[in-house]
Structures are given as structure tokens and as C-alpha cells.
Amino acid sequence: MTRMAVRPISLFLVALGLTVGCKSKLANGAEALELPVTPDATEREIEFEGAGGVKLVGTLMVPAGALDRSYPCVLLLSGSGPTDRDGNQPMLKTDTLRQTAVCMAAAEIATFRFDKRAVATYASQWPHDASKYGPFFSWSNHVADAVAAWNAMRKNGLVDRAHCGLLGHSEGGVVALAMAERVRPLAIVLAATPGRRLDEVVRDQLLERLPGQVGPDRAKALLAESDRINARIQATGRVPSDVPPELRGLYNASVGTYWKQLSRLDPKGLLRLYRGPVLIVNGETDVQVDPVRDAKALYTAAQDRPSGTSDIKVLPLSSHNFKPVKSDKDPGFEGEIVPDFVESVQEFFVQRLGGKVPDTQTEVD
């Protein structure tokens, strides 16, 4: 049997792919460069310093209207891999975060979103020695970058420092939980966020998808190989050199430190430490994060806390990226985010941070 190149759609893939674009310039060394005003919002680009002095760039979007006041604000955190501020990767465009930002602006809430350090526009800042990729792209650096983004966001004069929250999509939800104790957000939305450890989620993904891609015998062998590789990473923090071709997209050389650190985190345990209000949102047809094993497990953990309100929304015919689908066979990458997601998130943050739920549905295209 011919072996196929298997590309599991893992939440935690940290492939260092290239993305189209160029570095943004700042005017006269200023912290922010104001961008054109759209009918719905004003965008302002902000450069800030992440972990290890890496220069990162993001977009602050504020509601259309007067710029002589401050707005409640939400930091938007993207999923795994080389994901940019809009929620996109090379050859994968969803615009989930950009569309979410527009919908928040319609509710009179500002947002800040940024390009992660794995986005190729930062390639000149990556280590020249590939053996240093592991520490550079570590989980701890990703969390520290998010904390730096939060601090940069709150320093902007258009942001009401006392009324800020977090929204994390997929892996970004785990980042939100990991940073919550340090930044103390007023509220958190966990959007399609895993409720289990990394190794558990990835093993289930492989167990479900490999047989249909390579056949049952090869799938059994690859699952055993994945277990072996994971054990080696846990012991050494490095990816072994003999990864089967079908698994190299998942276990590339840069993920050792990241994988080891993240595999030790239990999202449910992190959530129990947060005492504020939390909304858990998941697509019913999400094929990456399970509505029961992940979303409902998180909700149960949230209810176990001594304080802090919690709610859960499982949205019908909604994908992992909160795009409309007809079934769980539809990848759900394209189109506008579903109205149920928009309404749930708007109402949650307006009640906790301020703003105003719009009277009509927001256009995001």
C-alpha cells in the first residue's frame, strides 16, 4: 500500500510555514500608526515587545465615532501554529478573529489582536540556529507574548483599563487561562477551547482520522509511533529525528519545548483557578474540539469553582472556526461567523465590560 502524507488538523500544530505580507512601519518611531477609518470601526496598529525582546505587531480596533473617549476592550487570542492577527495561516484563511473584532466594534467594544511570533513576517527575528527554535517557540514564550499584548493594549489611551477581557480561540483559550492569574481580566470567553491535555486531544484526533487516511494497519503503527515520540518529548523536550513521514507535519523539529510544556497543562485545572465570569462556546459540529469531552468538561470545571459565573453555548451547524456548515464533514473555513456566536459573545461582554448590543446583525464581510 502506498503511504499517504497525513496532515492531521491539529489544534496544536506549530509548523513554521510562510505567510504573505510584510512588516508594518511605525510613523516617526511612534507606538501606534492610525489606519484608515472604515464605516464600522477605526483601526490602529501597535508595535510591542514580546518575550525575549521580540518585536510584535497587532491591531487595535475601536468602534466608529469619536476618538476622544476610552472603550472597554477584549484581547483576542488565536489558535495554534503560525496564525496571524486575523486568524489566518498560510493557505488557510478563515478571518475568524477579524470578523470577531468587527462584531465587537458594533457592540461598542474595542479589541486588540496580534500576529504570533511564528508568523513569517517576523522571520528576521527567528534564531539563525535551528537548534534554538524549540526554546524560541516555547509555550512559555507564547503566554508571555500574550501578557505583553495585554499590557500594550491597556496602555493605549482609547482603552478603558478597568474594563478589559480575554477571548481565546482554540489553543488561544488555553493561553487565556494560563495568563488569567497574571492579568486578571474581568471576563473570559473560551471559544472552541480544548478541555483536555495536548497529548490526549492529539491522540484522539489521530485515532479518529488515521484509519480513513492510511488504512487500519498503518494507522495502528503510526499511533504507536506517536506514543513513542510523545514519550521522548516528555523525557527530553526534543523531537526525535526518526519521525515517520506521515507525522512530520505534527512533530516538526521546532515543537519539542512547546509540546513538553503544554502537555503538562490541564485546562480544567487552570479554569478552576479563575474566579471571574466565563463563557464557553463550541460548535456542535466541531471536529477538532469535542462539544462533550472538551466544552462540557470545561463547563463542569467552571461550575466547581468557589466563585465566578459560568455559561455554555453549543452552537448547531457551526465549525471549529464558527463558520456555518451542513454537517461534520464540512471543514467550515469560509464565510461569515455564525450569528449565534456573534450574539452570544456580544451579550456576554456587554454585560461584563460595558458597551451596547446592536439592534441589527453586524455585517462582517
ZIDA-V227032 format. One record per residue. N is the residue number from 1. OMEGA is omega as a letter, one per 40 degrees, with the letter a starting at -180 (none if undefined). D_CENTER is the distance of its C-alpha to the mean C-alpha in Angstrom with 2 decimals. Layout:
BEGIN
N;OMEGA;D_CENTER / N;OMEGA;D_CENTER
END
This chain:
BEGIN
1;i;37.17 / 2;i;35.12 / 3;i;31.78 / 4;i;28.80 / 5;a;25.73 / 6;a;23.10 / 7;i;19.50 / 8;i;17.54 / 9;a;14.30 / 10;i;12.53 / 11;a;9.00 / 12;a;9.80 / 13;a;11.77 / 14;i;12.18 / 15;a;14.91 / 16;i;16.11 / 17;i;16.86 / 18;i;18.23 / 19;a;17.00 / 20;i;19.53 / 21;i;20.11 / 22;a;21.80 / 23;i;21.35 / 24;i;21.80 / 25;i;25.01 / 26;a;25.75 / 27;i;29.07 / 28;i;31.71 / 29;a;29.32 / 30;a;27.94 / 31;a;24.60 / 32;i;23.63 / 33;a;24.75 / 34;a;25.19 / 35;a;24.32 / 36;i;26.19 / 37;i;26.24 / 38;i;25.24 / 39;a;26.91 / 40;a;23.97 / 41;i;22.52 / 42;i;23.02 / 43;i;20.54 / 44;a;20.99 / 45;a;19.56 / 46;i;19.16 / 47;i;19.40 / 48;a;18.76 / 49;i;19.27 / 50;a;16.65 / 51;i;17.68 / 52;i;20.94 / 53;i;21.69 / 54;i;19.26 / 55;a;19.36 / 56;a;16.04 / 57;i;15.99 / 58;a;14.19 / 59;i;15.47 / 60;i;16.84 / 61;i;17.79 / 62;a;20.60 / 63;i;22.69 / 64;i;25.71 / 65;a;28.89 / 66;i;30.30 / 67;i;28.61 / 68;i;30.95 / 69;i;28.91 / 70;a;25.68 / 71;i;22.92 / 72;a;20.60 / 73;i;17.10 / 74;i;13.45 / 75;i;10.79 / 76;a;7.69 / 77;a;4.48 / 78;i;2.46 / 79;a;2.65 / 80;i;6.01 / 81;a;9.06 / 82;a;10.54 / 83;a;8.09 / 84;a;9.80 / 85;a;9.69 / 86;a;10.42 / 87;a;7.70 / 88;i;10.50 / 89;i;11.83 / 90;i;15.55 / 91;i;17.35 / 92;a;14.42 / 93;i;14.13 / 94;a;12.46 / 95;a;12.22 / 96;a;10.06 / 97;i;8.85 / 98;i;12.42 / 99;i;14.03 / 100;i;12.40 / 101;i;13.69 / 102;i;17.05 / 103;i;17.37 / 104;i;16.79 / 105;i;19.42 / 106;i;21.72 / 107;i;21.55 / 108;i;22.58 / 109;i;19.36 / 110;i;17.93 / 111;i;14.34 / 112;i;13.04 / 113;a;10.24 / 114;i;10.64 / 115;i;10.84 / 116;a;9.69 / 117;i;12.94 / 118;i;12.94 / 119;a;13.47 / 120;i;17.19 / 121;i;18.39 / 122;a;18.28 / 123;a;20.32 / 124;i;23.37 / 125;i;21.77 / 126;i;20.86 / 127;i;23.54 / 128;i;26.61 / 129;a;27.21 / 130;i;24.89 / 131;i;25.75 / 132;i;23.74 / 133;a;20.45 / 134;i;19.61 / 135;a;19.88 / 136;a;18.36 / 137;a;15.06 / 138;i;15.19 / 139;a;12.70 / 140;i;14.82 / 141;i;14.48 / 142;i;10.69 / 143;i;11.22 / 144;i;14.26 / 145;a;12.71 / 146;i;10.52 / 147;i;13.87 / 148;i;15.67 / 149;i;13.60 / 150;a;14.44 / 151;i;18.01 / 152;i;18.33 / 153;a;17.17 / 154;i;19.75 / 155;a;22.45 / 156;a;22.59 / 157;i;25.60 / 158;a;23.99 / 159;i;21.75 / 160;a;23.32 / 161;a;22.45 / 162;a;23.54 / 163;a;21.26 / 164;i;17.59 / 165;a;14.63 / 166;i;10.90 / 167;i;8.46 / 168;i;5.15 / 169;i;3.91 / 170;i;4.90 / 171;i;4.74 / 172;i;2.97 / 173;i;6.17 / 174;i;8.16 / 175;i;7.65 / 176;i;8.85 / 177;a;11.63 / 178;a;12.58 / 179;a;13.18 / 180;a;14.70 / 181;a;18.17 / 182;a;18.31 / 183;i;17.33 / 184;i;18.51 / 185;i;16.67 / 186;a;18.91 / 187;a;16.47 / 188;i;13.02 / 189;i;11.37 / 190;a;9.53 / 191;a;8.52 / 192;a;9.06 / 193;i;8.43 / 194;i;10.89 / 195;a;13.98 / 196;i;15.57 / 197;a;15.65 / 198;a;14.20 / 199;i;17.75 / 200;a;18.51 / 201;a;15.68 / 202;i;16.38 / 203;i;20.10 / 204;i;19.99 / 205;i;18.22 / 206;a;20.96 / 207;a;23.64 / 208;a;22.92 / 209;a;22.55 / 210;a;24.81 / 211;a;28.13 / 212;a;27.77 / 213;a;26.90 / 214;a;29.42 / 215;a;31.74 / 216;a;32.20 / 217;i;34.08 / 218;i;31.73 / 219;i;28.73 / 220;i;30.46 / 221;a;31.08 / 222;i;27.53 / 223;i;26.20 / 224;i;28.75 / 225;i;27.70 / 226;i;24.05 / 227;i;25.36 / 228;a;27.53 / 229;a;24.86 / 230;i;22.58 / 231;i;25.67 / 232;i;26.46 / 233;a;23.08 / 234;a;23.41 / 235;a;26.90 / 236;a;26.53 / 237;a;22.94 / 238;i;23.74 / 239;i;23.32 / 240;a;26.88 / 241;a;28.46 / 242;i;29.66 / 243;i;26.50 / 244;a;27.69 / 245;a;26.90 / 246;a;25.03 / 247;a;22.48 / 248;i;22.07 / 249;i;18.95 / 250;a;17.32 / 251;i;19.34 / 252;a;19.69 / 253;a;21.45 / 254;a;18.61 / 255;a;16.68 / 256;a;19.47 / 257;i;18.72 / 258;a;14.96 / 259;a;15.82 / 260;a;18.65 / 261;a;16.88 / 262;a;13.93 / 263;a;16.53 / 264;a;18.44 / 265;i;15.96 / 266;a;16.56 / 267;i;13.87 / 268;i;16.90 / 269;i;18.78 / 270;a;16.25 / 271;a;16.17 / 272;i;19.97 / 273;a;20.11 / 274;a;18.54 / 275;a;21.41 / 276;i;20.02 / 277;a;19.24 / 278;i;16.22 / 279;i;15.39 / 280;a;13.94 / 281;a;13.37 / 282;i;13.50 / 283;i;15.19 / 284;a;18.55 / 285;i;18.48 / 286;a;15.01 / 287;i;16.11 / 288;i;13.12 / 289;a;12.62 / 290;a;16.12 / 291;a;17.18 / 292;a;19.80 / 293;a;18.91 / 294;a;15.40 / 295;a;15.26 / 296;i;18.93 / 297;i;18.96 / 298;a;16.46 / 299;i;18.72 / 300;i;21.75 / 301;i;20.46 / 302;i;19.78 / 303;a;23.33 / 304;a;24.75 / 305;i;24.00 / 306;i;27.12 / 307;a;25.68 / 308;a;22.86 / 309;i;22.59 / 310;i;20.26 / 311;i;19.87 / 312;i;18.35 / 313;i;18.15 / 314;a;18.25 / 315;a;18.55 / 316;i;21.16 / 317;i;20.76 / 318;a;17.05 / 319;i;14.74 / 320;i;11.30 / 321;i;10.33 / 322;i;12.85 / 323;a;15.51 / 324;i;19.13 / 325;i;20.58 / 326;i;24.08 / 327;i;23.38 / 328;i;21.07 / 329;a;22.47 / 330;a;20.81 / 331;i;17.50 / 332;i;16.44 / 333;a;14.86 / 334;i;17.28 / 335;i;18.67 / 336;i;17.73 / 337;a;15.37 / 338;a;17.76 / 339;a;19.90 / 340;i;19.34 / 341;i;15.66 / 342;a;16.83 / 343;a;19.73 / 344;a;18.11 / 345;i;15.52 / 346;a;18.28 / 347;a;20.82 / 348;a;18.83 / 349;i;18.02 / 350;i;21.48 / 351;a;23.17 / 352;a;21.50 / 353;a;21.05 / 354;a;23.56 / 355;a;23.72 / 356;i;25.20 / 357;a;24.16 / 358;a;25.52 / 359;a;28.52 / 360;a;27.45 / 361;a;24.41 / 362;i;22.37 / 363;a;22.62 / 364;a;19.43 / 365;none;20.81
END
